[in-house]
């Protein structure tokens, strides 16, 4: 079991906390969206190679209740029981509202300093909760630093020894 991490959202009021229990990531995010309170609890189960097998997100966005169940078996992704062919071939889940899911490809890829890799993630957008493919690139710059890019977005991520981002593009910062 890992030590829990706590982030503060820097661009809007909000916090998130997460921890690993083996290859399972648990967390909760609390923030404002459109001046309404949001709380999203999540659990992501991976296999021993850090490939996503399932994800659950529940809570609320303002007055709307959230209950999302995503599975990934034999290359087929489903969301609440319905197949999502657009994300076929993806290995990782990426929760758009959370810095925690960057840990999954960082651990799975295990890049050496100077190495880079491109991945396609099944991206759960916030606040629409649509599941879409997202091409991402990770370059390991130093022991605890990566360059992350997706489309025109580029950020340097500082990570702790477990792979959790501690600094994320001026949006999230881990508490000491």
C-alpha positions in Angstrom: 0.0 0.0 0.0 1.3 3.4 -0.9 1.3 6.6 1.1 -1.7 8.8 0.3 -1.1 12.0 -1.7 -3.1 15.2 -1.4 -3.2 17.8 -4.2 -4.5 21.3 -4.2 -6.1 22.6 -7.4 -4.5 25.9 -8.3 -6.8 27.3 -11.0 -10.1 26.7 -9.2 -11.1 25.8 -5.6 -10.4 22.1 -5.2 -8.5 19.2 -3.7 -7.8 15.6 -4.5 -6.4 12.7 -2.6 -5.3 9.3 -3.9 -3.4 6.1 -2.9 -2.4 2.8 -4.4 -3.3 -0.5 -3.0 -1.2 -2.9 -5.2 -2.2 -2.2 -8.8 -5.4 -0.5 -7.7 -5.7 3.3 -7.7 -8.3 4.9 -5.3 -9.0 8.6 -5.0 -11.5 11.4 -4.4 -11.6 14.8 -6.0 -13.6 17.7 -4.6 -13.8 21.0 -6.6 -16.0 23.6 -8.1 -17.3 23.5 -11.6 -19.5 26.3 -13.0 -19.8 27.6 -9.4 -21.3 24.2 -8.3 -19.8 21.7 -5.9 -18.5 18.5 -7.4 -17.2 15.3 -5.7 -15.9 12.4 -7.7 -14.7 9.2 -6.1 -12.8 6.7 -8.3 -11.2 3.3 -8.3 -9.1 2.0 -11.2 -8.0 -1.6 -11.2 -5.0 -2.6 -13.3 -3.3 -5.9 -13.9 0.3 -6.5 -12.8 1.7 -4.8 -15.9 -0.3 -1.6 -15.1 -2.8 -2.1 -18.0 -6.3 -0.8 -17.0 -8.9 -3.5 -16.4 -11.7 -1.5 -14.9 -12.6 2.0 -13.6 -15.4 3.3 -11.5 -16.3 6.9 -11.0 -19.2 8.0 -8.7 -20.4 11.1 -7.0 -21.9 14.3 -8.3 -21.3 17.3 -10.6 -23.6 20.0 -9.2 -27.1 18.5 -9.0 -26.2 15.7 -11.4 -25.4 12.2 -10.0 -22.4 10.4 -11.5 -22.2 6.6 -11.8 -19.7 5.4 -14.4 -18.4 1.8 -14.7 -15.8 1.2 -17.4 -14.3 -2.2 -18.2 -11.5 -3.3 -20.5 -11.5 -7.0 -21.4 -9.9 -8.7 -24.4 -9.3 -5.3 -26.1 -13.0 -4.3 -25.7 -13.8 -1.2 -23.6 -17.4 -0.8 -22.3 -19.0 2.1 -20.4 -22.0 1.2 -18.2 -22.3 -2.0 -20.2 -22.2 -0.4 -23.7 -19.2 -1.1 -26.0 -17.1 2.0 -26.8 -15.3 1.1 -30.1 -13.7 4.6 -30.4 -11.2 3.6 -27.6 -10.3 0.1 -29.0 -6.5 -0.3 -28.8 -6.2 1.9 -25.7 -4.4 0.5 -22.7 -4.7 3.2 -20.1 -7.6 5.1 -18.6 -7.2 8.9 -18.2 -9.6 10.8 -15.9 -9.7 14.3 -17.2 -10.4 15.8 -13.8 -7.4 14.1 -12.0 -3.6 14.2 -12.1 -3.5 10.7 -10.6 -4.0 8.7 -13.8 -0.6 9.9 -15.3 0.8 7.4 -12.8 -0.6 4.5 -14.9 1.4 4.9 -18.1 4.5 6.2 -16.2 4.5 2.9 -14.2 3.6 0.8 -17.2 6.2 2.2 -19.6 9.0 2.4 -17.0 11.0 4.7 -19.3 14.7 5.2 -18.8 16.0 8.8 -18.7 15.9 10.2 -22.2 13.4 7.6 -23.5 10.0 8.6 -24.9 6.8 6.7 -25.8 3.4 7.5 -27.3 0.2 5.9 -25.9 -3.5 6.1 -26.7 -5.6 6.5 -23.6 -9.3 6.0 -23.0 -10.0 9.6 -21.8 -13.0 10.2 -19.6 -13.7 13.9 -20.3 -14.9 16.2 -17.6 -17.7 17.3 -17.2 -19.4 15.5 -20.1 -18.1 12.1 -19.0 -17.7 11.0 -22.6 -15.1 8.3 -23.2 -12.8 9.2 -26.1 -9.3 8.3 -27.4 -6.5 10.6 -26.5 -3.0 10.3 -27.9 -0.4 11.1 -25.3 3.4 11.3 -25.3 5.7 10.8 -22.3 9.4 11.6 -22.3 11.4 10.9 -19.2 13.7 13.9 -18.6 15.1 13.0 -15.2 14.6 10.6 -12.3 11.5 12.5 -11.2 10.5 14.6 -14.3 8.6 13.8 -17.5 7.4 15.9 -20.4 3.8 15.1 -21.1 2.1 16.2 -24.4 -1.2 15.6 -26.0 -2.2 17.6 -29.1 -1.0 21.2 -28.4 -0.9 20.8 -24.6 2.7 20.3 -23.3 3.6 20.2 -19.6 6.5 19.1 -17.4 5.4 16.7 -14.6 7.4 16.3 -11.5 6.6 12.9 -9.8 7.3 11.3 -6.5 9.0 7.9 -6.1 5.6 6.1 -6.7 5.0 8.0 -9.9 2.3 10.3 -8.7 2.6 13.8 -10.2 3.6 16.4 -7.5 3.5 19.3 -9.9 1.2 19.4 -12.9 1.3 22.4 -15.3 0.3 25.0 -12.8 -3.1 23.3 -12.2 -2.3 20.8 -9.4 0.4 20.8 -6.7 0.9 18.1 -4.1 0.9 19.2 -0.4 4.0 18.5 1.5 
